[in-house]
């Protein structure tokens, strides 16, 4: 489903931790968040 996702932008979300399955996104190159 998301196997071709390259950029994940979490800046304007309330996500506090990433799921274990994030490692299955083999093409993910950019993970954007705020700290």
Buried (B, 14 or more C-beta within 10 A) or exposed (E): EEEEEEEBEEEEEEEEEEEEEEEEBEEBEEEEEEE
